[in-house]
Amino acid sequence: MINFEEELKKFHPSLEVEDAEEAIYNQDLTDMADLLVKMIQEYEEKQGN
């Protein structure tokens, strides 16, 4: 059976939309597009040398 007192102790409220948005945008995450751009730039630099 579910022990509601124990479950309430584990509960962490979710961020508000504005707080979540700020937390997401403040992280410097590299995505696939960033990696492809970097790879193309490195390739072009090697071809130029």
mmCIF entry with sequence, helices, sheets and N, C-alpha, C, O atoms, coordinates in Angstrom:
data_MODEL
# 
_entry.id   MODEL 
# 
_entity.id                         1 
_entity.type                       polymer 
_entity.pdbx_number_of_molecules   1 
# 
_entity_poly.entity_id                      1 
_entity_poly.type                           'polypeptide(L)' 
_entity_poly.nstd_linkage                   no 
_entity_poly.nstd_monomer                   no 
_entity_poly.pdbx_seq_one_letter_code       MINFEEELKKFHPSLEVEDAEEAIYNQDLTDMADLLVKMIQEYEEKQGN 
_entity_poly.pdbx_seq_one_letter_code_can   MINFEEELKKFHPSLEVEDAEEAIYNQDLTDMADLLVKMIQEYEEKQGN 
_entity_poly.pdbx_strand_id                 A 
# 
loop_
_entity_poly_seq.entity_id 
_entity_poly_seq.num 
_entity_poly_seq.mon_id 
_entity_poly_seq.hetero 
1 1  MET n 
1 2  ILE n 
1 3  ASN n 
1 4  PHE n 
1 5  GLU n 
1 6  GLU n 
1 7  GLU n 
1 8  LEU n 
1 9  LYS n 
1 10 LYS n 
1 11 PHE n 
1 12 HIS n 
1 13 PRO n 
1 14 SER n 
1 15 LEU n 
1 16 GLU n 
1 17 VAL n 
1 18 GLU n 
1 19 ASP n 
1 20 ALA n 
1 21 GLU n 
1 22 GLU n 
1 23 ALA n 
1 24 ILE n 
1 25 TYR n 
1 26 ASN n 
1 27 GLN n 
1 28 ASP n 
1 29 LEU n 
1 30 THR n 
1 31 ASP n 
1 32 MET n 
1 33 ALA n 
1 34 ASP n 
1 35 LEU n 
1 36 LEU n 
1 37 VAL n 
1 38 LYS n 
1 39 MET n 
1 40 ILE n 
1 41 GLN n 
1 42 GLU n 
1 43 TYR n 
1 44 GLU n 
1 45 GLU n 
1 46 LYS n 
1 47 GLN n 
1 48 GLY n 
1 49 ASN n 
# 
_struct_asym.id          A 
_struct_asym.entity_id   1 
# 
loop_
_struct_conf.conf_type_id 
_struct_conf.id 
_struct_conf.pdbx_PDB_helix_id 
_struct_conf.beg_label_comp_id 
_struct_conf.beg_label_asym_id 
_struct_conf.beg_label_seq_id 
_struct_conf.pdbx_beg_PDB_ins_code 
_struct_conf.end_label_comp_id 
_struct_conf.end_label_asym_id 
_struct_conf.end_label_seq_id 
_struct_conf.pdbx_end_PDB_ins_code 
_struct_conf.beg_auth_comp_id 
_struct_conf.beg_auth_asym_id 
_struct_conf.beg_auth_seq_id 
_struct_conf.end_auth_comp_id 
_struct_conf.end_auth_asym_id 
_struct_conf.end_auth_seq_id 
_struct_conf.pdbx_PDB_helix_class 
_struct_conf.details 
_struct_conf.pdbx_PDB_helix_length 
HELX_P HELX_P1 AA1 PHE A 4  ? LYS A 10 ? PHE A 4  LYS A 10 1 ? 7  
HELX_P HELX_P2 AA2 VAL A 17 ? TYR A 25 ? VAL A 17 TYR A 25 1 ? 9  
HELX_P HELX_P3 AA3 MET A 32 ? GLY A 48 ? MET A 32 GLY A 48 1 ? 17 
# 
_struct_conf_type.id          HELX_P 
_struct_conf_type.criteria    ? 
_struct_conf_type.reference   ? 
# 
loop_
_atom_site.group_PDB 
_atom_site.id 
_atom_site.type_symbol 
_atom_site.label_atom_id 
_atom_site.label_alt_id 
_atom_site.label_comp_id 
_atom_site.label_asym_id 
_atom_site.label_entity_id 
_atom_site.label_seq_id 
_atom_site.pdbx_PDB_ins_code 
_atom_site.Cartn_x 
_atom_site.Cartn_y 
_atom_site.Cartn_z 
_atom_site.occupancy 
_atom_site.B_iso_or_equiv 
_atom_site.pdbx_formal_charge 
_atom_site.auth_seq_id 
_atom_site.auth_comp_id 
_atom_site.auth_asym_id 
_atom_site.auth_atom_id 
_atom_site.pdbx_PDB_model_num 
ATOM 1   N N  . MET A 1 1  ? 0.837  -1.181 0.000   1.00 0.00 ? 1  MET A N  1 
ATOM 2   C CA . MET A 1 1  ? 0.000  0.000  0.000   1.00 0.00 ? 1  MET A CA 1 
ATOM 3   C C  . MET A 1 1  ? 0.883  1.245  0.000   1.00 0.00 ? 1  MET A C  1 
ATOM 4   O O  . MET A 1 1  ? 2.009  1.210  0.496   1.00 0.00 ? 1  MET A O  1 
ATOM 5   N N  . ILE A 1 2  ? 0.388  2.313  -0.539  1.00 0.00 ? 2  ILE A N  1 
ATOM 6   C CA . ILE A 1 2  ? 1.154  3.549  -0.639  1.00 0.00 ? 2  ILE A CA 1 
ATOM 7   C C  . ILE A 1 2  ? 1.188  4.261  0.708   1.00 0.00 ? 2  ILE A C  1 
ATOM 8   O O  . ILE A 1 2  ? 0.156  4.460  1.348   1.00 0.00 ? 2  ILE A O  1 
ATOM 9   N N  . ASN A 1 3  ? 2.384  4.636  1.123   1.00 0.00 ? 3  ASN A N  1 
ATOM 10  C CA . ASN A 1 3  ? 2.564  5.414  2.345   1.00 0.00 ? 3  ASN A CA 1 
ATOM 11  C C  . ASN A 1 3  ? 2.668  6.883  1.920   1.00 0.00 ? 3  ASN A C  1 
ATOM 12  O O  . ASN A 1 3  ? 3.720  7.335  1.469   1.00 0.00 ? 3  ASN A O  1 
ATOM 13  N N  . PHE A 1 4  ? 1.576  7.612  2.069   1.00 0.00 ? 4  PHE A N  1 
ATOM 14  C CA . PHE A 1 4  ? 1.510  8.983  1.588   1.00 0.00 ? 4  PHE A CA 1 
ATOM 15  C C  . PHE A 1 4  ? 2.502  9.907  2.291   1.00 0.00 ? 4  PHE A C  1 
ATOM 16  O O  . PHE A 1 4  ? 3.026  10.835 1.673   1.00 0.00 ? 4  PHE A O  1 
ATOM 17  N N  . GLU A 1 5  ? 2.763  9.667  3.561   1.00 0.00 ? 5  GLU A N  1 
ATOM 18  C CA . GLU A 1 5  ? 3.721  10.487 4.288   1.00 0.00 ? 5  GLU A CA 1 
ATOM 19  C C  . GLU A 1 5  ? 5.121  10.345 3.681   1.00 0.00 ? 5  GLU A C  1 
ATOM 20  O O  . GLU A 1 5  ? 5.835  11.336 3.523   1.00 0.00 ? 5  GLU A O  1 
ATOM 21  N N  . GLU A 1 6  ? 5.508  9.122  3.343   1.00 0.00 ? 6  GLU A N  1 
ATOM 22  C CA . GLU A 1 6  ? 6.815  8.889  2.729   1.00 0.00 ? 6  GLU A CA 1 
ATOM 23  C C  . GLU A 1 6  ? 6.877  9.509  1.328   1.00 0.00 ? 6  GLU A C  1 
ATOM 24  O O  . GLU A 1 6  ? 7.893  10.090 0.947   1.00 0.00 ? 6  GLU A O  1 
ATOM 25  N N  . GLU A 1 7  ? 5.815  9.387  0.585   1.00 0.00 ? 7  GLU A N  1 
ATOM 26  C CA . GLU A 1 7  ? 5.774  9.960  -0.764  1.00 0.00 ? 7  GLU A CA 1 
ATOM 27  C C  . GLU A 1 7  ? 5.853  11.484 -0.711  1.00 0.00 ? 7  GLU A C  1 
ATOM 28  O O  . GLU A 1 7  ? 6.505  12.092 -1.560  1.00 0.00 ? 7  GLU A O  1 
ATOM 29  N N  . LEU A 1 8  ? 5.205  12.108 0.264   1.00 0.00 ? 8  LEU A N  1 
ATOM 30  C CA . LEU A 1 8  ? 5.261  13.558 0.405   1.00 0.00 ? 8  LEU A CA 1 
ATOM 31  C C  . LEU A 1 8  ? 6.671  14.027 0.759   1.00 0.00 ? 8  LEU A C  1 
ATOM 32  O O  . LEU A 1 8  ? 7.082  15.112 0.350   1.00 0.00 ? 8  LEU A O  1 
ATOM 33  N N  . LYS A 1 9  ? 7.414  13.218 1.516   1.00 0.00 ? 9  LYS A N  1 
ATOM 34  C CA . LYS A 1 9  ? 8.789  13.579 1.847   1.00 0.00 ? 9  LYS A CA 1 
ATOM 35  C C  . LYS A 1 9  ? 9.666  13.597 0.593   1.00 0.00 ? 9  LYS A C  1 
ATOM 36  O O  . LYS A 1 9  ? 10.620 14.371 0.526   1.00 0.00 ? 9  LYS A O  1 
ATOM 37  N N  . LYS A 1 10 ? 9.359  12.757 -0.402  1.00 0.00 ? 10 LYS A N  1 
ATOM 38  C CA . LYS A 1 10 ? 10.131 12.672 -1.641  1.00 0.00 ? 10 LYS A CA 1 
ATOM 39  C C  . LYS A 1 10 ? 9.759  13.765 -2.638  1.00 0.00 ? 10 LYS A C  1 
ATOM 40  O O  . LYS A 1 10 ? 10.490 14.004 -3.599  1.00 0.00 ? 10 LYS A O  1 
ATOM 41  N N  . PHE A 1 11 ? 8.640  14.422 -2.416  1.00 0.00 ? 11 PHE A N  1 
ATOM 42  C CA . PHE A 1 11 ? 8.118  15.383 -3.388  1.00 0.00 ? 11 PHE A CA 1 
ATOM 43  C C  . PHE A 1 11 ? 9.003  16.619 -3.488  1.00 0.00 ? 11 PHE A C  1 
ATOM 44  O O  . PHE A 1 11 ? 9.422  17.187 -2.480  1.00 0.00 ? 11 PHE A O  1 
ATOM 45  N N  . HIS A 1 12 ? 9.278  17.023 -4.729  1.00 0.00 ? 12 HIS A N  1 
ATOM 46  C CA . HIS A 1 12 ? 9.980  18.266 -5.027  1.00 0.00 ? 12 HIS A CA 1 
ATOM 47  C C  . HIS A 1 12 ? 9.124  19.018 -6.030  1.00 0.00 ? 12 HIS A C  1 
ATOM 48  O O  . HIS A 1 12 ? 8.847  18.497 -7.111  1.00 0.00 ? 12 HIS A O  1 
ATOM 49  N N  . PRO A 1 13 ? 8.697  20.233 -5.699  1.00 0.00 ? 13 PRO A N  1 
ATOM 50  C CA . PRO A 1 13 ? 7.835  20.961 -6.629  1.00 0.00 ? 13 PRO A CA 1 
ATOM 51  C C  . PRO A 1 13 ? 8.560  21.259 -7.938  1.00 0.00 ? 13 PRO A C  1 
ATOM 52  O O  . PRO A 1 13 ? 9.770  21.486 -7.958  1.00 0.00 ? 13 PRO A O  1 
ATOM 53  N N  . SER A 1 14 ? 7.807  21.255 -9.016  1.00 0.00 ? 14 SER A N  1 
ATOM 54  C CA . SER A 1 14 ? 8.408  21.561 -10.312 1.00 0.00 ? 14 SER A CA 1 
ATOM 55  C C  . SER A 1 14 ? 8.616  23.067 -10.437 1.00 0.00 ? 14 SER A C  1 
ATOM 56  O O  . SER A 1 14 ? 7.969  23.860 -9.753  1.00 0.00 ? 14 SER A O  1 
ATOM 57  N N  . LEU A 1 15 ? 9.520  23.436 -11.312 1.00 0.00 ? 15 LEU A N  1 
ATOM 58  C CA . LEU A 1 15 ? 9.800  24.852 -11.529 1.00 0.00 ? 15 LEU A CA 1 
ATOM 59  C C  . LEU A 1 15 ? 8.634  25.514 -12.251 1.00 0.00 ? 15 LEU A C  1 
ATOM 60  O O  . LEU A 1 15 ? 7.942  24.881 -13.049 1.00 0.00 ? 15 LEU A O  1 
ATOM 61  N N  . GLU A 1 16 ? 8.431  26.766 -11.968 1.00 0.00 ? 16 GLU A N  1 
ATOM 62  C CA . GLU A 1 16 ? 7.470  27.535 -12.729 1.00 0.00 ? 16 GLU A CA 1 
ATOM 63  C C  . GLU A 1 16 ? 8.005  27.696 -14.144 1.00 0.00 ? 16 GLU A C  1 
ATOM 64  O O  . GLU A 1 16 ? 9.202  27.528 -14.378 1.00 0.00 ? 16 GLU A O  1 
ATOM 65  N N  . VAL A 1 17 ? 7.135  28.017 -15.080 1.00 0.00 ? 17 VAL A N  1 
ATOM 66  C CA . VAL A 1 17 ? 7.539  28.106 -16.477 1.00 0.00 ? 17 VAL A CA 1 
ATOM 67  C C  . VAL A 1 17 ? 8.683  29.095 -16.661 1.00 0.00 ? 17 VAL A C  1 
ATOM 68  O O  . VAL A 1 17 ? 9.646  28.793 -17.365 1.00 0.00 ? 17 VAL A O  1 
ATOM 69  N N  . GLU A 1 18 ? 8.598  30.254 -16.054 1.00 0.00 ? 18 GLU A N  1 
ATOM 70  C CA . GLU A 1 18 ? 9.643  31.259 -16.213 1.00 0.00 ? 18 GLU A CA 1 
ATOM 71  C C  . GLU A 1 18 ? 10.967 30.776 -15.634 1.00 0.00 ? 18 GLU A C  1 
ATOM 72  O O  . GLU A 1 18 ? 12.025 30.991 -16.227 1.00 0.00 ? 18 GLU A O  1 
ATOM 73  N N  . ASP A 1 19 ? 10.908 30.124 -14.477 1.00 0.00 ? 19 ASP A N  1 
ATOM 74  C CA . ASP A 1 19 ? 12.123 29.612 -13.851 1.00 0.00 ? 19 ASP A CA 1 
ATOM 75  C C  . ASP A 1 19 ? 12.734 28.490 -14.678 1.00 0.00 ? 19 ASP A C  1 
ATOM 76  O O  . ASP A 1 19 ? 13.953 28.417 -14.834 1.00 0.00 ? 19 ASP A O  1 
ATOM 77  N N  . ALA A 1 20 ? 11.888 27.625 -15.201 1.00 0.00 ? 20 ALA A N  1 
ATOM 78  C CA . ALA A 1 20 ? 12.382 26.525 -16.026 1.00 0.00 ? 20 ALA A CA 1 
ATOM 79  C C  . ALA A 1 20 ? 13.009 27.066 -17.298 1.00 0.00 ? 20 ALA A C  1 
ATOM 80  O O  . ALA A 1 20 ? 14.065 26.596 -17.722 1.00 0.00 ? 20 ALA A O  1 
ATOM 81  N N  . GLU A 1 21 ? 12.370 28.044 -17.904 1.00 0.00 ? 21 GLU A N  1 
ATOM 82  C CA . GLU A 1 21 ? 12.906 28.645 -19.129 1.00 0.00 ? 21 GLU A CA 1 
ATOM 83  C C  . GLU A 1 21 ? 14.285 29.248 -18.868 1.00 0.00 ? 21 GLU A C  1 
ATOM 84  O O  . GLU A 1 21 ? 15.212 29.063 -19.657 1.00 0.00 ? 21 GLU A O  1 
ATOM 85  N N  . GLU A 1 22 ? 14.407 29.959 -17.772 1.00 0.00 ? 22 GLU A N  1 
ATOM 86  C CA . GLU A 1 22 ? 15.692 30.582 -17.420 1.00 0.00 ? 22 GLU A CA 1 
ATOM 87  C C  . GLU A 1 22 ? 16.754 29.522 -17.173 1.00 0.00 ? 22 GLU A C  1 
ATOM 88  O O  . GLU A 1 22 ? 17.891 29.669 -17.621 1.00 0.00 ? 22 GLU A O  1 
ATOM 89  N N  . ALA A 1 23 ? 16.396 28.460 -16.469 1.00 0.00 ? 23 ALA A N  1 
ATOM 90  C CA . ALA A 1 23 ? 17.355 27.393 -16.180 1.00 0.00 ? 23 ALA A CA 1 
ATOM 91  C C  . ALA A 1 23 ? 17.816 26.709 -17.462 1.00 0.00 ? 23 ALA A C  1 
ATOM 92  O O  . ALA A 1 23 ? 18.985 26.345 -17.587 1.00 0.00 ? 23 ALA A O  1 
ATOM 93  N N  . ILE A 1 24 ? 16.910 26.537 -18.404 1.00 0.00 ? 24 ILE A N  1 
ATOM 94  C CA . ILE A 1 24 ? 17.252 25.878 -19.665 1.00 0.00 ? 24 ILE A CA 1 
ATOM 95  C C  . ILE A 1 24 ? 18.143 26.775 -20.509 1.00 0.00 ? 24 ILE A C  1 
ATOM 96  O O  . ILE A 1 24 ? 19.166 26.323 -21.022 1.00 0.00 ? 24 ILE A O  1 
ATOM 97  N N  . TYR A 1 25 ? 17.774 28.029 -20.657 1.00 0.00 ? 25 TYR A N  1 
ATOM 98  C CA . TYR A 1 25 ? 18.535 28.919 -21.524 1.00 0.00 ? 25 TYR A CA 1 
ATOM 99  C C  . TYR A 1 25 ? 19.890 29.304 -20.935 1.00 0.00 ? 25 TYR A C  1 
ATOM 100 O O  . TYR A 1 25 ? 20.785 29.698 -21.683 1.00 0.00 ? 25 TYR A O  1 
ATOM 101 N N  . ASN A 1 26 ? 20.063 29.204 -19.635 1.00 0.00 ? 26 ASN A N  1 
ATOM 102 C CA . ASN A 1 26 ? 21.341 29.555 -19.021 1.00 0.00 ? 26 ASN A CA 1 
ATOM 103 C C  . ASN A 1 26 ? 22.364 28.439 -19.115 1.00 0.00 ? 26 ASN A C  1 
ATOM 104 O O  . ASN A 1 26 ? 23.522 28.634 -18.746 1.00 0.00 ? 26 ASN A O  1 
ATOM 105 N N  . GLN A 1 27 ? 21.960 27.267 -19.604 1.00 0.00 ? 27 GLN A N  1 
ATOM 106 C CA . GLN A 1 27 ? 22.903 26.172 -19.778 1.00 0.00 ? 27 GLN A CA 1 
ATOM 107 C C  . GLN A 1 27 ? 23.494 26.253 -21.176 1.00 0.00 ? 27 GLN A C  1 
ATOM 108 O O  . GLN A 1 27 ? 22.785 26.495 -22.153 1.00 0.00 ? 27 GLN A O  1 
ATOM 109 N N  . ASP A 1 28 ? 24.790 26.049 -21.254 1.00 0.00 ? 28 ASP A N  1 
ATOM 110 C CA . ASP A 1 28 ? 25.470 26.066 -22.541 1.00 0.00 ? 28 ASP A CA 1 
ATOM 111 C C  . ASP A 1 28 ? 25.532 24.633 -23.055 1.00 0.00 ? 28 ASP A C  1 
ATOM 112 O O  . ASP A 1 28 ? 26.473 23.895 -22.763 1.00 0.00 ? 28 ASP A O  1 
ATOM 113 N N  . LEU A 1 29 ? 24.520 24.253 -23.822 1.00 0.00 ? 29 LEU A N  1 
ATOM 114 C CA . LEU A 1 29 ? 24.440 22.897 -24.333 1.00 0.00 ? 29 LEU A CA 1 
ATOM 115 C C  . LEU A 1 29 ? 24.809 22.871 -25.808 1.00 0.00 ? 29 LEU A C  1 
ATOM 116 O O  . LEU A 1 29 ? 24.384 23.731 -26.579 1.00 0.00 ? 29 LEU A O  1 
ATOM 117 N N  . THR A 1 30 ? 25.590 21.892 -26.189 1.00 0.00 ? 30 THR A N  1 
ATOM 118 C CA . THR A 1 30 ? 25.963 21.717 -27.575 1.00 0.00 ? 30 THR A CA 1 
ATOM 119 C C  . THR A 1 30 ? 25.002 20.708 -28.196 1.00 0.00 ? 30 THR A C  1 
ATOM 120 O O  . THR A 1 30 ? 24.806 19.616 -27.663 1.00 0.00 ? 30 THR A O  1 
ATOM 121 N N  . ASP A 1 31 ? 24.407 21.082 -29.324 1.00 0.00 ? 31 ASP A N  1 
ATOM 122 C CA . ASP A 1 31 ? 23.516 20.147 -29.998 1.00 0.00 ? 31 ASP A CA 1 
ATOM 123 C C  . ASP A 1 31 ? 24.165 19.689 -31.302 1.00 0.00 ? 31 ASP A C  1 
ATOM 124 O O  . ASP A 1 31 ? 25.285 20.092 -31.618 1.00 0.00 ? 31 ASP A O  1 
ATOM 125 N N  . MET A 1 32 ? 23.475 18.863 -32.043 1.00 0.00 ? 32 MET A N  1 
ATOM 126 C CA . MET A 1 32 ? 24.027 18.299 -33.273 1.00 0.00 ? 32 MET A CA 1 
ATOM 127 C C  . MET A 1 32 ? 24.356 19.382 -34.292 1.00 0.00 ? 32 MET A C  1 
ATOM 128 O O  . MET A 1 32 ? 25.366 19.289 -34.989 1.00 0.00 ? 32 MET A O  1 
ATOM 129 N N  . ALA A 1 33 ? 23.523 20.396 -34.386 1.00 0.00 ? 33 ALA A N  1 
ATOM 130 C CA . ALA A 1 33 ? 23.797 21.476 -35.342 1.00 0.00 ? 33 ALA A CA 1 
ATOM 131 C C  . ALA A 1 33 ? 25.113 22.176 -35.003 1.00 0.00 ? 33 ALA A C  1 
ATOM 132 O O  . ALA A 1 33 ? 25.896 22.490 -35.900 1.00 0.00 ? 33 ALA A O  1 
ATOM 133 N N  . ASP A 1 34 ? 25.360 22.422 -33.716 1.00 0.00 ? 34 ASP A N  1 
ATOM 134 C CA . ASP A 1 34 ? 26.624 23.035 -33.290 1.00 0.00 ? 34 ASP A CA 1 
ATOM 135 C C  . ASP A 1 34 ? 27.810 22.157 -33.665 1.00 0.00 ? 34 ASP A C  1 
ATOM 136 O O  . ASP A 1 34 ? 28.836 22.651 -34.132 1.00 0.00 ? 34 ASP A O  1 
ATOM 137 N N  . LEU A 1 35 ? 27.661 20.848 -33.457 1.00 0.00 ? 35 LEU A N  1 
ATOM 138 C CA . LEU A 1 35 ? 28.749 19.934 -33.782 1.00 0.00 ? 35 LEU A CA 1 
ATOM 139 C C  . LEU A 1 35 ? 29.022 19.913 -35.284 1.00 0.00 ? 35 LEU A C  1 
ATOM 140 O O  . LEU A 1 35 ? 30.178 19.905 -35.705 1.00 0.00 ? 35 LEU A O  1 
ATOM 141 N N  . LEU A 1 36 ? 27.958 19.904 -36.094 1.00 0.00 ? 36 LEU A N  1 
ATOM 142 C CA . LEU A 1 36 ? 28.141 19.905 -37.545 1.00 0.00 ? 36 LEU A CA 1 
ATOM 143 C C  . LEU A 1 36 ? 28.811 21.176 -38.027 1.00 0.00 ? 36 LEU A C  1 
ATOM 144 O O  . LEU A 1 36 ? 29.694 21.126 -38.884 1.00 0.00 ? 36 LEU A O  1 
ATOM 145 N N  . VAL A 1 37 ? 28.405 22.312 -37.489 1.00 0.00 ? 37 VAL A N  1 
ATOM 146 C CA . VAL A 1 37 ? 29.025 23.589 -37.875 1.00 0.00 ? 37 VAL A CA 1 
ATOM 147 C C  . VAL A 1 37 ? 30.508 23.571 -37.528 1.00 0.00 ? 37 VAL A C  1 
ATOM 148 O O  . VAL A 1 37 ? 31.335 24.006 -38.329 1.00 0.00 ? 37 VAL A O  1 
ATOM 149 N N  . LYS A 1 38 ? 30.850 23.077 -36.356 1.00 0.00 ? 38 LYS A N  1 
ATOM 150 C CA . LYS A 1 38 ? 32.249 23.015 -35.935 1.00 0.00 ? 38 LYS A CA 1 
ATOM 151 C C  . LYS A 1 38 ? 33.042 22.084 -36.839 1.00 0.00 ? 38 LYS A C  1 
ATOM 152 O O  . LYS A 1 38 ? 34.168 22.397 -37.226 1.00 0.00 ? 38 LYS A O  1 
ATOM 153 N N  . MET A 1 39 ? 32.458 20.942 -37.176 1.00 0.00 ? 39 MET A N  1 
ATOM 154 C CA . MET A 1 39 ? 33.145 19.998 -38.046 1.00 0.00 ? 39 MET A CA 1 
ATOM 155 C C  . MET A 1 39 ? 33.395 20.600 -39.428 1.00 0.00 ? 39 MET A C  1 
ATOM 156 O O  . MET A 1 39 ? 34.473 20.425 -39.994 1.00 0.00 ? 39 MET A O  1 
ATOM 157 N N  . ILE A 1 40 ? 32.416 21.299 -39.965 1.00 0.00 ? 40 ILE A N  1 
ATOM 158 C CA . ILE A 1 40 ? 32.560 21.923 -41.277 1.00 0.00 ? 40 ILE A CA 1 
ATOM 159 C C  . ILE A 1 40 ? 33.640 22.999 -41.232 1.00 0.00 ? 40 ILE A C  1 
ATOM 160 O O  . ILE A 1 40 ? 34.455 23.099 -42.149 1.00 0.00 ? 40 ILE A O  1 
ATOM 161 N N  . GLN A 1 41 ? 33.650 23.800 -40.177 1.00 0.00 ? 41 GLN A N  1 
ATOM 162 C CA . GLN A 1 41 ? 34.668 24.844 -40.042 1.00 0.00 ? 41 GLN A CA 1 
ATOM 163 C C  . GLN A 1 41 ? 36.063 24.234 -39.966 1.00 0.00 ? 41 GLN A C  1 
ATOM 164 O O  . GLN A 1 41 ? 36.990 24.726 -40.609 1.00 0.00 ? 41 GLN A O  1 
ATOM 165 N N  . GLU A 1 42 ? 36.218 23.168 -39.189 1.00 0.00 ? 42 GLU A N  1 
ATOM 166 C CA . GLU A 1 42 ? 37.516 22.512 -39.078 1.00 0.00 ? 42 GLU A CA 1 
ATOM 167 C C  . GLU A 1 42 ? 37.931 21.910 -40.412 1.00 0.00 ? 42 GLU A C  1 
ATOM 168 O O  . GLU A 1 42 ? 39.102 21.983 -40.785 1.00 0.00 ? 42 GLU A O  1 
ATOM 169 N N  . TYR A 1 43 ? 36.989 21.317 -41.135 1.00 0.00 ? 43 TYR A N  1 
ATOM 170 C CA . TYR A 1 43 ? 37.287 20.739 -42.437 1.00 0.00 ? 43 TYR A CA 1 
ATOM 171 C C  . TYR A 1 43 ? 37.745 21.820 -43.412 1.00 0.00 ? 43 TYR A C  1 
ATOM 172 O O  . TYR A 1 43 ? 38.716 21.637 -44.147 1.00 0.00 ? 43 TYR A O  1 
ATOM 173 N N  . GLU A 1 44 ? 37.036 22.946 -43.409 1.00 0.00 ? 44 GLU A N  1 
ATOM 174 C CA . GLU A 1 44 ? 37.394 24.034 -44.321 1.00 0.00 ? 44 GLU A CA 1 
ATOM 175 C C  . GLU A 1 44 ? 38.762 24.617 -43.988 1.00 0.00 ? 44 GLU A C  1 
ATOM 176 O O  . GLU A 1 44 ? 39.514 24.995 -44.886 1.00 0.00 ? 44 GLU A O  1 
ATOM 177 N N  . GLU A 1 45 ? 39.086 24.691 -42.690 1.00 0.00 ? 45 GLU A N  1 
ATOM 178 C CA . GLU A 1 45 ? 40.402 25.186 -42.273 1.00 0.00 ? 45 GLU A CA 1 
ATOM 179 C C  . GLU A 1 45 ? 41.501 24.245 -42.753 1.00 0.00 ? 45 GLU A C  1 
ATOM 180 O O  . GLU A 1 45 ? 42.552 24.705 -43.199 1.00 0.00 ? 45 GLU A O  1 
ATOM 181 N N  . LYS A 1 46 ? 41.273 22.937 -42.670 1.00 0.00 ? 46 LYS A N  1 
ATOM 182 C CA . LYS A 1 46 ? 42.274 21.965 -43.115 1.00 0.00 ? 46 LYS A CA 1 
ATOM 183 C C  . LYS A 1 46 ? 42.445 22.025 -44.632 1.00 0.00 ? 46 LYS A C  1 
ATOM 184 O O  . LYS A 1 46 ? 43.554 21.849 -45.137 1.00 0.00 ? 46 LYS A O  1 
ATOM 185 N N  . GLN A 1 47 ? 41.366 22.270 -45.354 1.00 0.00 ? 47 GLN A N  1 
ATOM 186 C CA . GLN A 1 47 ? 41.440 22.342 -46.811 1.00 0.00 ? 47 GLN A CA 1 
ATOM 187 C C  . GLN A 1 47 ? 42.179 23.595 -47.260 1.00 0.00 ? 47 GLN A C  1 
ATOM 188 O O  . GLN A 1 47 ? 42.810 23.602 -48.317 1.00 0.00 ? 47 GLN A O  1 
ATOM 189 N N  . GLY A 1 48 ? 42.103 24.643 -46.468 1.00 0.00 ? 48 GLY A N  1 
ATOM 190 C CA . GLY A 1 48 ? 42.764 25.897 -46.789 1.00 0.00 ? 48 GLY A CA 1 
ATOM 191 C C  . GLY A 1 48 ? 44.266 25.848 -46.543 1.00 0.00 ? 48 GLY A C  1 
ATOM 192 O O  . GLY A 1 48 ? 45.010 26.631 -47.135 1.00 0.00 ? 48 GLY A O  1 
ATOM 193 N N  . ASN A 1 49 ? 44.718 24.959 -45.697 1.00 0.00 ? 49 ASN A N  1 
ATOM 194 C CA . ASN A 1 49 ? 46.147 24.869 -45.342 1.00 0.00 ? 49 ASN A CA 1 
ATOM 195 C C  . ASN A 1 49 ? 46.916 24.052 -46.334 1.00 0.00 ? 49 ASN A C  1 
ATOM 196 O O  . ASN A 1 49 ? 48.126 23.878 -46.184 1.00 0.00 ? 49 ASN A O  1 
# 
